[in-house]
Amino acid sequence: MNSHLPVGRLAQALESMSRESAWFAIVTTTALLTWANGRFADAGLAPLYIPVICAACWSLGERAGYFVALVCAVTAIMPHLPLSDSSPLALGVRVTVRVATYLFAAGTIASFRRSFDRQRHLALRDRMTGALNGETFQAFLKETLGTAREDQGTLLLAILDLDDFKAINNEHGHAAGDTVLRTFARGARELVRRDDAFGRIGGDEFVLLLRVRPAEAGESFARTLHGRVSAVLAAGEYPVTCSMGALIIRPDNAQNAASLMNAVDQIMYRAKRGGKNAVEIGWAEHAQGLQTRELPFNTREQTA
């Protein structure tokens, strides 16, 4: 949504509020409107409930929006209930119109919110695999690096490249290659937690960002991760292997997201040049050079 427009700025403000804060603001505003509507019954303040309903649908969800709409309809009509000059039929029509109008407003905003969420989801993700696209992953990496430095957390950044993927396309066709990519992406997403990120940054290149606790477990976790994603690929209809470069990022690391992505990319290519179907592990502490030593089981470790 265009944040330069007033409605866009309002939507961003609602997005930034916690659920508890949104409920507090909506309940408080509704209470103030109810008081003013009762105190000045002839002022025609009932339409002011509609922005409250819209805000509830946008920030709290469809069910909460419909609930707020019903509450607002009741409180808007309450000042007119004691009026003796209104016939039961007129009062019934007034109540029906008010309820229908408010529910219609709630339904319209709820529908727009679903469409907005769907389009935003598609804009942030790769259409074929459902993984985060490269731009979204980069933004997530920058944000996570800042958070990790504040809470002294260690991160594991890994790039995975499918070995000889081009041969799958040449031998079985591009439909088979697409099947491999989707199968791998589905299996990899099941391995990451809610706070982790999985993205696609190239044709057959994927990237993972995970939190590691404690930091010393990063190397074994990287090897375990490579074993699990390799098992996903081996179980597919067209089995392939993958090479993985992993970078363990300490909280005192001062490198930016672009430098770290470049470093882990170089580590991944070292794994490919070393024979493929391997994982190479590095440590990102400060701006140090790359040093390599051989590890068993076709696994190598570096310092970046």
N, C-alpha and C positions, 0 to 999 in steps of 0.2 A: 504494500500500500504506500502511496506517495506521502512521505513524511513532511513535505513542504506545505501540504494542504492542512487546514485546521482539523478536519476529520481524521487525517492521517496521524497528526500529532496526538490527538485524543486517543486513537487506537493504540499507539505506542505507549502512551501513559498507562492505559488499562492493562497492556501486556506486561508492563514492568511491575505492576502491583501484585502482591501475594494474594492468595485466595481469601485469607482472613481480612486483609486490608480492603479488598473489593467488597466483601460482604458488609464490613463496617460502614464504608462510604455509601453503599446502596441503602442499607437500613436507616442510616442517619438522614440521608436525603429524602427518603420516603416518609419518614416521621415528620420532618420539617414541612414537606408538601401537604401531608395530611392535616397538620395543625393549621397551615395557611389556608387550605381549602375549606376547612371548617370555620375558621375565623372570618374569612371573606368569601362566603358561599356564592355570591353573585359576581365574583371577579373572573370566573371562567378559567381557573387554574388547572383544570383536569388535563389538558394537552401536555402540561409539563411532566406528567408521569411517563410519557412515551420515551424521552431520552434515558430515563432511569431503567426502563425495560430493555432498551437497546444495549445499555451498558452491562446489564445483568446477563443478557444472552451472549454478548461478546466475551466477557471476562470470566463468567461462571459456567457457561454451558447451556445446552438447550433445556434441560429439565429445570434448572434453577431459573432460567428466563421465563418459562411458562408459569412457574410458581409465583415469581415476582409480578408477572402480568395479572394474575388472578387477584393477588393481594392489592395491587394498585387499582384494579377495577372496583373492588369492594370499597376501598377507602375513598375513591373518587366519587362514588355514588352515595356514600353515607350522609353527607350534609343535606341531600335532597329527600331522604326518607321521611322526615317529620313534616314535610310540606303538605298542608291540607288541600291545596289547590291542584294537586296532581292526582289524576285518576289512577286506579290500579293498572289499567291498560297502558297509560302513558309512562307510568313508572316502570312497568315490565319492559316496554320498548326501550326506555332509556338504559336500563340495566343490561339488556341484551346487546344493544349497540355498543355500550362501553366495553363489555367483556369481549365481544367479537373483535372490536377494533384493537384492543390491547393484545389479544391473542394473535391477531393477524400481524401486528408489529413484531411480536416475539418470534413468530414463525418465519417472517421475512428475514430478520437479522440472523436467526439460527441457520437458515438456508444459505445466506451469504457467508456466514462464518465457515460452514462446511466446505463451500466452494473455495474460499480463501485458503483454508488449511490444506485442501487437496492440491491446489496450484502451488502453494509454497513448498509442500512436500515434493512435488515433481520438480520444482526449480532447484531444490537442494540436492537432488539425487540423480544418479545415472539411470537412464530409462531402462536399459536392458537388465542390469543386475540388482537395482535397488540400493546399491552402495552409495555413500556420499560422493558427490562429484569432487574434482580436484580443488576448485575454488572454495567450496564449503569446508573441505577437510583442512585446507590451509588456514582458514579463519578459525576453525576449532583448535588447531594446533597452537596458534598464537595465543588464544585465550587460555588454553590449558597450561601453556608454559608459564604464563603470568600467575595463574592460580597455584601451580606446583611450587614456584619460588616462594610464594607467601606461606604456604603450609608445609614447606620442606618435604615435598613428595617427590619420588623418583618415577620417571616415565620410561616406557619401552616403546620406541618408534621402530617399526619394521616395514620394509618393502619386500613384496613377494612377486616374483616373475615366473610365469609358467614356462617350463623348459620345453623347447621344440614345439611350441603351440602352433607355429605356422604349418608344421607337418600335418597337424590334425585338419586344418582348413584345406590343405592341398590334397590330402588323401580321402577325406570323408565329406568335404564341403563346408561352407561357412555355417550352415545350420548346425552341424556337429560342433563346430567351434563355439557357437553361441550357447549350445547346451552345456558345454564344459564350463564356460564362464558363469552361467547362471547356477549350475550345480555347486561350483566352488564358492560363489558369493553366498549362496544360501547356507552352506555348511560353515563358512567362516563367520557369518553373522551369529550363528548359534554358539560360537566359542567366546564371543565378547560379551562383556557385561553392559549394563545400562549406561554407565558413565564412560565407557570406552568408545572408540570410533573406528569405523571400517570404511575405507573409501577406495574408489577406482581412479587411478591417475593416468592410465594409458590403456592401450588395447588389451594387453594381458598382464598389466602391472596393477597391483593392489597395495594398499598401505593400511597399517594398523597402528593405533596409538592406545596404549594401556597403562594403567597405574600399576606399579610394582611395589610390594611391601613384603619383607624388607628389601633394601637395595641389593643386598648380596644374593638374593634369590633371582635376580634379573637374568643371569646367564642360563641357569637351569630352566627358568620359565621360557626363555626364548627357544631353547632346544625342544622343550615339550610342545610349545606352540607350533614349531615347524613340523614335529611329528604328527600333530593332530591335523593340521591342514593337509599334510601329505597323505594321511589316511583318507581324508575327504576326497582328494583327487584320485586316489587309487581305487576307491569304491565306485567311481562314476562309470558311465557307459563307455567313455573313451578315456582310459586311465592315462594320466600324465604325471610328471613330477614338477617340483618347483624349487627355485633357488631363493634364499631369503637372506637379506641383510638386516641385522638388528642393531640398534643403537640404544644403549642404556644412558639416560640423561639424568644426571644428578641435579638437585635443586640449585647448586652453586654455579651451574653452567651459565655462561653469559652470552652464548651464541644465539642468534635469532632463528626464526623458523626456517627461512630460506637456506641458511647455512647448514642447519641440521638435516634438512631434506636432501641437500646436495651430498652431505657426508654419508648418510645412510644409503643413498643411491650408489655411491662409489663402493661401499662395502658390499652391496648386493652384487655388483658386477664382478667384484673379486671372487665371490662365491661361484658365479657362473663360469668365470675363467678357470677356476680351480677344479672343475669337473661336473658342475651342476648337481642338482638334487642334494644341496648342502645348505647349511646355515653358517654365516660368518657374523661374529658378535664384536661390537666395539663399545667403548665407553666414551661418552661426551662429558668431559669435565671442564677443561679450558681449551684454548686454541692450540692444541698439541698436534704433532704430526702423527701419521698412521704407522703403527708398528704391528707386525703380524708374527704369530708363532703357531705352529701346527698343534692341533688338538685331535684326539681320537674320534673315531666314528665320522670322519669326513666333516668335522666341525672345526672352524677356526675362530680365533678371538683377536680383536684389535683394540687399540685405543685411538679415539678420534678427538 
